[in-house]
Amino acid sequence: MSDRLKVLLIEHDSGFASRIGEMLGQTREVGVDVQSAPSLDDGLHRISEGSYDVVVLDVSIPDGAGLANVSLLRAEAPQVPIIVAGEMDDETVAVEAVHSGAQDYLVKGQLTSGWLERSIRYAIERHRIDLELASAEKKYHSVFDHLLEGIFRTTPEGNYLLANPALARIYGYASPEELMSGITDIGRRLYVQPDRRTEFVRLMEANDVITGFESEIFRKDGSTIWISENCRAVRDARGKLLCFEGTVEDITQRVLDTRHRQEAERRLQESETLYHSLVETLPQNIFRKDLEGRFTFANQQFCKAIGKTLAEIIGKTDADFFPALLAEKYQADDHKVTETGQPYQTVEEHQPPGRRKQYVQVVKTPLRGPDGVVTGLQGIFWDITEQRMTEEKNRRVTQLLAENRLALRARHQEMTEDLKMAREIQLSMLPQQYPSFPSPSDPSRSAFLFTHRYIPTGTVGGDFFSISALSETEAGVFICDVAGHGVRAALVTAMIRALVEELKTVAANPGEFLTRLNRDMQSMLRPTGTPLLTTAFYMVADSKERRICYANAGHPKPLLIKRKPFDVIQLVTGASPKSAASTRNPQPALGLFPNATYQTTTVDLSSGDVLMLFTDGLYEVTNTRDELYTQAMLLDEVKRIGKMPAGELFDELLTRVREFSGDKGFADDVCLVGLEVV
């Protein structure tokens, strides 16, 4: 709003119009320019052609339609507050006027200069607040409608009070409205297990919070999926249960993957158990023979196998117990072992009449005397028919597991490619070139020189910074650090980048900028129930006035490196750096307190000064002895090498911190931003 208020009076009574003009001419704090329109058509034309701070509308204008005129004016100029004036001192009319969109209702016969001035000021302020609320609500609904997780609010009896589009998609409905009208009894219509809703309500009444409540549910088309619910109970001040609200995640694929894995493991375990059982209980037949093929030993399993006692076996040959052809084969195999001195093994197949084929594993090894000369052989054989069958089953299981591994490897590759793309997108969000001051000018002759170093610890990170030209002589420099690192932190930095772009209208005031950014983050992250701690520092550097103004939201204090004379100063909030106590507490991080306000501090600059902004990942490093590289150590390091140009200084600091850590490196994302006054 300018120094003088522009008021449009839509009034057919010239006398009343003159009276209004005289009243507004008596205002004490600000000047007023009044323009009169004798008809509604003329008023609509004027408001479409010009810019006004407020409209005063006679409700009885002849060519109008009473309070319906308010809607016409709001449609033409939604940003302008409207005050309705009328002859009747009737509270019902006043309420209807406000409901129509007016900010106030005035009775013509009761107007005074002071009353009119207050009404105009209050109307302008109320309209501003209404616009801000509408903007915040629009942002809230944008986040609410585009979340991937389903969000719900239900009565304890099982009726939906609220659902977002994601929940409707999960349950197979076209819209939240169709979902809420289609499921009027959650316990009966949603859950596959009849008593699942009863268990849900019991747990909520007992604990007020549920996490990871997994259930199988029906979708609209009758198919079933698995969901995981996180929910909390909402109670009034007296503890009465009002409703349940929470989130829903489709975990069908995870459940199926778990079941498939468990089934594969079960089948594999059964096969292994069967295999070991066969090996442990399989009758093994052991015997020994001399060089003439006579038996010299046999165990009880062998005796049982051929149906003879040990006394009946010793001194006999294969020809005494087996058919001639088999006896000749056994003796030929024995001869290979005793002649070559090498072990011999084979699998023999037998097809007894009227029975299935049998397999026998045979192993024969030479026996040697003390002088190493072969004196005979030892043989062992056992039935491996069942083992052969088990091996075939194991082969099929192994093949299945190999196919599963290939599928998992392909999924891993896909996720790796997705993260690679996410990293490229995040890096593209950082400044690709620096602005010049004054702008436009030759970058090599700019009053400010910028440099930065950005090192994410993972594929994507939670640090972010931006450098923007606010005017031909002013630069806005922003840096933030979202708690943690990885995909969640990267998503929050993307949201912050968008909010920073939207707040350019207040970018010249660092305190207001961080206050608005904190409020917007609260509005967007509160519905998720999982706000992330975010520290931030924002400053406006003026190349003409040679000064900076800044505000800090729980972020590590930047360093001001003075070159003439050389000194390194921490930028604190609320006082000049030299006079402020080093133990001064910073203002709160973003996203913690919805009503937090941030203070702006101003510091003068000199030629050669360097401003060093950084995130805590630069110094929160431990070495192999678990010793911490502290912020105080970083300050001492800068005091030792701070006379270097900003780029060389940053590279040397990174090198020295890495040397301190040994082979551990940085544990968190690292971001440094430098501004040098030429």
C-alpha positions, 0 to 999 in steps of 0.5 A: 500500500502506498503513502496515500490511500486510494478510495473508490466511492460508488454512490449516486447521492452527491451529497453523501459523496461530498460528506465522505470526501470531507471525512476522509480529508480529516484523516490524521495518519495518512493522506486519502485520494477519493474517486466517486462513481455515480453508478455501479457500471461506472464503478466496475469500469473504474475498478477495472481500469485503475488500482484502489486500496478499498471500495466503499459501496452504497448498497442502494445504488439504483442500477445495482442489485443490493448485496449481490453487487458485492459479488460482482465487485469481488469478481472484478477485483478480488484483491480489493477490500469492500465496505458496504454503506446503507441507511438501515441500522440492522444487524441482519443486513450487516451479517449478510453483507459480510457473508457476501464478501464485504469486510464491514457494514456502515450506517450512513447516518452514524458515520464520523471521520474517525469511525470511517478511517478505522473501518477502512484500515480494519477492512484493508487489514482483514482482507490482507489476512483473508488473502494470506489464509486463502493462499496457505489453504491452497498450498495445504490442499496442493500437498494434501492432494498430491501425497503418495500415502493415503490420508484418512479421518474416521469416526470411531463407529467406522464412517469416513470424515476425510480422505485424500486422492491417494487413499481413493486410488489405493482402494480402487475408487475414482475420487475421495467422494466416491470412497466415502459414499461407497464405504459407510461401514469400515469394519464390514466393507473394508477388512477381509478379516471380520474382527479386524476393525474391532481389534483396531478400535481396541488398540486405539482406545488403549494406546491412542496410537497405532503404527504398522497395523497391517491388514488385508482389505477389499478394494472396490472391484472385490480384489484384495490388497495388504495395507499398513496403517499409522493412526492416532486418536483425536480427543477433546480437552476433556479426553473424549474420543472424537475421531481417528486420523492417520495414513495408509500405505499399500504393502501388497508387493512387500507381503507377496515378496515376503511370502514368496521368500518364506515359501522358497526358504521352506522348500529349500529347508525341507530339501536340505532336511531330507538330504541330511536325513538320508545321509545320516540314516542310509545303511552303508555297506563296508567290506575288505578283500585280499588280492585274490578277491576273498572277503577279509572283513564285512560290517553288519550292514553288509551282512544284512544286505546279502543275508549272511553272517560274517563267518559265512562271508569271510574267505568267500568271493563275489561268485559265492553270493552274486550272479556270474555276470555281476560277480565278474563285473565286481572282480574286474573293478577290483582288479583296476584298483589293485593294479593301478593303486588308484581309488575307483568310484561309480554309480551302479544301476539295478533293476530288480524284477517288478521294482523300480530302478535302484542306484548304488554309490560304490567307492573302492580304495586300495589297501597298503601294507607298511611298505606301501605295497597294495595288499587288497582293497576296501569297498563301501557302497550305499543305496543313493536312489532317494538321494538322486531324487532329492538332488533333482528336487534341489536342482529345481529349487536352485534354479528357482532361487537363481531366477529370483536372484536375477529378478532382484538384481534387475530391481537393484539396477533399476533403483540405482538408475533412479537414484542416479537420475535423482542426483542429477536433478538435485545437482541441477537445482544448485546455481549453475552460474553466479550473478554479477553486480552491478547487473548486468556487467562483466562477471570478471569485474563484479563487485562480488565474487562467489564460489562453492563446494558441494559434497553429498555423502550419498547419491542424493543429499540434504544440503542446499544453497542458492544465490540470486540477484535481488536488484542490480546491487543486491545479492540474496544468499541462502544455505540450509541443511535438512537433518539426515541425508538420502532421499527423504532429505533430498525431497525436503530440499526440493520443497524448500527450493520451491518455497524460496522461489515463492518468497522473492517478494520478501527476499530483501528482509532476511528476518521476514524471509525466514519467518515466512519460510518457517510458517510455509514449511509448517503448513506443508509438513505438519499434515505428514506428521513427520517434520524434518529439522532444517537449519538455515542462514539467509543474507542480503549483500549490498554491493553499493552500501557495502554491507550485509543484513542476515538472519539465522535459523539454528544454522552454524554461524558463518565466518566473516574473514576481514583482510585489512587488518586480518581477522576471522569473526563469527556472525551472530544474531542481534548484535555486531559480531565483535560485541556479541557473546560467543555463547549467544543462543541461535534462533530456532531451526525451521519447522519446529515452532509455527510462530517463530520469528527471526531477527535481522542483523546488519554488518558493514563490509570492506574491500577484500572481505570474505564471507564463508557459509557452511553446513555442519557436515564440514566439521562434524567428523571423527577420526579413527580414534573417535576424536571429533573435529569441532567447530572451534578447530575449524575456526582456528584452521581458518584463522591460520590459512584464511588469507587464501582466495576463497576457492583455494581456502575451501579446497585446503579446508576440505583436504585438512578435514579429510586428513584428520578423519583418516580413512573415515571421510565425511559422515554428513553432506558438506556444503560451502558457499563463499562471497568475496568483496572485490 
